[in-house]
Amino acid sequence: MIDSEKIASDFPILKRKINNNNLIYFDNAATSQKPIQVIESITNFYTSTNANIHRGVHTLSMEATNLYDRAKERVAEFINSTDSESIIFTRGTTESINLVAETWGRANLDENSEIVITELEHHSNIVPWQELIKETNSKLKYIPINNDGTLDLSNLDQIINSNTKLVSITHVSNGIGTINNIKNIIKQAKDVGAITLIDAAQSAPHMPIDVNDLECDFLAFSGHKLLAPTGIGVLYGNKKLLEEMPAYQKGGDMILEVTYQKSSWADVPFKFEAGTPNIAGAIGLKSAIEYLMNLSMAEIRNHEIEITEYAYEQMMNINGIEILGPENIDERAGLISFNIPGVHPHDLGTFLDSKGIAIRTGHHCAMPLIKKLGSHSSARASFYIYNTKKEIDKFITEINNSMKYFNHV
Ligand code: 7TS
């Protein structure tokens, strides 16, 4: 079992007071907080090892290169990839998806091609495809959702068909917390010869991921949502596909040979990592993954099930509350998106902040989804390893207080 209170003591920011209250951080879907181990790994790098990588023969450069390469090995282990050469470091999920759209997408799609996504997606798994279909004259199709925010797979056979070239789906919805059965959808995509991309931004931090078992072609996630710093993320790719794909950004580090006339590219994954990468970020990511693996991803998921169920049951007792997304905890990640009658989500967010509680309000960068569910915005509480039942008790009390405050009852 996870000892959240002990874990919380590793996170310096959680000692902060916000408006004279202990900070309760329930905005983990936006970004997670960072433990001292990760912060120190970055400080140590800059105080004792800082140098550029893959180019120096001097000690510091070799040490920095070694740390960077080991970070890739850790990431590979984290998602059960057999090969660290399948791991590309990017700035985050957004850049990982754009990389696939701009390289694989431009090279492989034409007017007969269809891309399939779902109605649950974050903007970063919608907008790159909307732009790509304009360039390639291909078509974008959506797997629809049911009223409870789960995917309606009843017409999947028609949606994914012989014209489908790419299926790009989120593992977990950031807007409402739905966990998709991606394994089945990947299988269906493979049956028609389509490539698959999984947006794991909201799953990789919270549950075990196994790319070998999933058999997806690409998987994207961000470091900052799993205890690592901002500006570092991952694109896992099927190595054969990566080798066939055109380069992404061009410049230093990604080349094999350059003449005044032409250039050739380095091997995968370096072909996709032009310029000096985020070395300190990669080292922070390595430390973050070690922290999470030490706790066990299965235990992290169990902890989130426990506190999410605890919160959900109490929230259901709030008069008139509307909770978006699935009821069944097996289909819901550690995230609750909701609306309270008579209290606008922004007002609720401001009220809760005055009590030290941080939640997100708005459309959560999933505007079409929130609209489809009949709202313009919602309040969203998202949980992580350091959150406790005690914090949830205070959260529920303050939601009730906000209703009294705004409804003047
Ligand atoms: N995909 C999903 C499912 C996400 O939740 C996010 C970020 C992204 C992609 C983009 O990640 P980035 O690191 O490249 O920005 N989601 C959120 C959120 O829910 N609130 O703030 C950011």
Residues whose N, C-alpha, C, O or C-beta is under 5 A from the ligand:
A	BS01	7TS	A29 A30 G92 T93 T94 E95 H122 S124 T170 V172 N174 D199 A201 Q202 S222 H364
